[in-house]
Structures are given as structure tokens and as C-alpha cells.
């Protein structure tokens, strides 16, 4: 068995690699069909979040995810995977639609965080994220989420309040970026490599903490090198967990998710 010697910083840089598979790569490889739906019915359509109805293992599912680009031009179009509030409202609209029609939900997350621009704040960025957190927690249809690259703060958590949460082997998931951490703690963003080493944001760390349920393997060097390895493992995990969760009643789905999040952390009274 080969033991990986990657540091957290190494994994963070792999997670940010522009060549990594994005939302549409996973959709094409894993699902049998996909019909994309658009708009939040309030303001507009956000290209940093995509979603629609797909088929997986003979079952209809709703698939939602953040979208990064694999080139500079595509990243500009997708706002580098940083959603605006209308993106989160679109996601919640599709989740409620999925619950209405009894479809399980799969979320594919790769974002440095929600877009912090003035316009986004004017249109209610914080409220949109908060409503997603509340809405996802109360859903009575199964939700499975996977962090495929970066999972940045509330912008990622807004699509990851789920019954099952996976991370790819080289993904990272944290309340703040390593650069932001270093800038706040040491007033020096250049110390992000040092920050990454102490933030405990890798899949291996978070599996140990019980924050995630499973690590999805990647080819040595990253999922972009041989993506079929990751696609096959992720599809198998989706089918297995969705099939198991669909045997539960709506109340049991809700209770399982509630208990999962209540178990986080250690506290004393």
C-alpha cells in the first residue's frame, strides 16, 4: 500500500487546479440524462450554480452544484464558482421542487465561497445562504452532497446540509480560506501554506472528526489526471446511499439529518 505524503497545502493546491472536473463533467459521467433548469423566480439566473433533473440507476434525482470553469474565459462566465444570492435561491427552489415530487437530491460543491460583492450583499446574500441552511435542514427528501474541490465557508455549506456528505481525496472544506485565516491571525496572507497546515481542512481530517461520511478516491496527483476513477467511485457511493435513504420515511430522513448535525463537536453542560 502506498502512503500519501501530501501536505494539507499540497491538497489545497490540487483542489484549486483549474483542470479538475467541474459540475458538468460529473453530470455527463455519472448520470444517464440531465435536463437543466434556470432562474430563481425573483431576480435572474446565476451561472455559478447549475441544477436540474437527472436519472441515476433508474431513479429520477435532482442534481445541483456550483460551477467553476476550466479556462479563464469560462471562469469569468461562472464568476470563478462564487454564487450570487440568486444562485442560492435557484438551488432552494429546485430542492423544494424535488421534495414536492419525491426526488432525492444530489449536490456537487466546488466553491471558494459565496460572492462577496456589493451587489450580492444588496440583493441579500446572507439571507439567501441562511434560508438554504434552514431549508435544507427541514427537507424530508434525502440529500447527498460531495465536496469535489474547495468547500469554502457558508457558500459551500449552503449546499451541504445533507444526510450524507462526501469529500474527494484532495478536496478541502473550511470556514475560511487559508489566505483569509493567515490574513486575520497573522496579518500576512503570504503565510497561507502555514495556515493550511494547522486548519484541519482536509478530507482525512474531517472524516476523523465525523464531519464527513466518506472519502472518494482520486488518481495520485489529482482527479483531473484519471477522472474515471473518481467518477466510478462517486457514482457507486451515490447509488448505494440514495437507495438506502429512500427506504426511510420523510420523518426518518429529517431525523437522521438532525441527529447527524447535532452530533458534531464536543461540549459539556
ChimeraX attribute file (.defattr): number of C-alpha atoms within 10 A of each C-alpha:
attribute: neighborCount
match mode: 1-to-1
recipient: residues
	/A:1	3
	/A:2	4
	/A:3	5
	/A:4	7
	/A:5	7
	/A:6	11
	/A:7	13
	/A:8	25
	/A:9	20
	/A:10	15
	/A:11	22
	/A:12	23
	/A:13	18
	/A:14	21
	/A:15	25
	/A:16	18
	/A:17	15
	/A:18	16
	/A:19	16
	/A:20	20
	/A:21	23
	/A:22	22
	/A:23	23
	/A:24	18
	/A:25	12
	/A:26	18
	/A:27	20
	/A:28	12
	/A:29	14
	/A:30	21
	/A:31	18
	/A:32	14
	/A:33	14
	/A:34	19
	/A:35	11
	/A:36	13
	/A:37	15
	/A:38	17
	/A:39	19
	/A:40	19
	/A:41	11
	/A:42	9
	/A:43	13
	/A:44	14
	/A:45	19
	/A:46	25
	/A:47	22
	/A:48	26
	/A:49	28
	/A:50	24
	/A:51	29
	/A:52	19
	/A:53	19
	/A:54	22
	/A:55	17
	/A:56	17
	/A:57	16
	/A:58	10
	/A:59	13
	/A:60	20
	/A:61	24
	/A:62	25
	/A:63	30
	/A:64	27
	/A:65	28
	/A:66	30
	/A:67	29
	/A:68	32
	/A:69	22
	/A:70	15
	/A:71	12
	/A:72	12
	/A:73	11
	/A:74	14
	/A:75	17
	/A:76	13
	/A:77	16
	/A:78	19
	/A:79	19
	/A:80	24
	/A:81	28
	/A:82	26
	/A:83	26
	/A:84	27
	/A:85	28
	/A:86	25
	/A:87	29
	/A:88	28
	/A:89	26
	/A:90	25
	/A:91	29
	/A:92	23
	/A:93	16
	/A:94	23
	/A:95	27
	/A:96	18
	/A:97	13
	/A:98	23
	/A:99	17
	/A:100	11
	/A:101	11
	/A:102	17
	/A:103	22
	/A:104	22
	/A:105	26
	/A:106	26
	/A:107	25
	/A:108	29
	/A:109	30
	/A:110	30
	/A:111	28
	/A:112	25
	/A:113	24
	/A:114	24
	/A:115	20
	/A:116	13
	/A:117	10
	/A:118	9
	/A:119	12
	/A:120	17
	/A:121	15
	/A:122	10
	/A:123	14
	/A:124	14
	/A:125	24
	/A:126	16
	/A:127	14
	/A:128	21
	/A:129	24
	/A:130	16
	/A:131	15
	/A:132	23
	/A:133	19
	/A:134	12
	/A:135	16
	/A:136	24
	/A:137	19
	/A:138	16
	/A:139	21
	/A:140	22
	/A:141	26
	/A:142	32
	/A:143	29
	/A:144	23
	/A:145	25
	/A:146	28
	/A:147	31
	/A:148	27
	/A:149	30
	/A:150	28
	/A:151	28
	/A:152	22
	/A:153	17
	/A:154	20
	/A:155	27
	/A:156	27
	/A:157	22
	/A:158	24
	/A:159	28
	/A:160	26
	/A:161	25
	/A:162	29
	/A:163	25
	/A:164	23
	/A:165	20
	/A:166	26
	/A:167	29
	/A:168	25
	/A:169	24
	/A:170	30
	/A:171	30
	/A:172	32
	/A:173	29
	/A:174	21
	/A:175	17
	/A:176	17
	/A:177	23
	/A:178	24
	/A:179	19
	/A:180	18
	/A:181	20
	/A:182	20
	/A:183	16
	/A:184	11
	/A:185	12
	/A:186	13
	/A:187	12
	/A:188	13
	/A:189	16
	/A:190	14
	/A:191	17
	/A:192	18
	/A:193	18
	/A:194	15
	/A:195	22
	/A:196	24
	/A:197	15
	/A:198	11
	/A:199	17
	/A:200	16
	/A:201	24
	/A:202	24
	/A:203	26
	/A:204	19
	/A:205	16
	/A:206	20
	/A:207	16
	/A:208	10
	/A:209	13
	/A:210	14
	/A:211	19
	/A:212	22
	/A:213	16
	/A:214	19
	/A:215	22
	/A:216	21
	/A:217	18
	/A:218	21
	/A:219	15
	/A:220	12
	/A:221	13
	/A:222	23
	/A:223	26
	/A:224	20
	/A:225	14
	/A:226	13
	/A:227	17
	/A:228	16
	/A:229	15
	/A:230	22
	/A:231	22
	/A:232	14
	/A:233	16
	/A:234	21
	/A:235	16
	/A:236	14
	/A:237	17
	/A:238	20
	/A:239	15
	/A:240	12
	/A:241	15
	/A:242	23
	/A:243	15
	/A:244	11
	/A:245	21
	/A:246	15
	/A:247	11
	/A:248	15
	/A:249	13
	/A:250	17
	/A:251	12
	/A:252	15
	/A:253	21
	/A:254	21
	/A:255	15
	/A:256	18
	/A:257	21
	/A:258	16
	/A:259	11
	/A:260	17
	/A:261	15
	/A:262	9
	/A:263	10
	/A:264	11
	/A:265	9
	/A:266	5
	/A:267	5
	/A:268	3
	/A:269	2
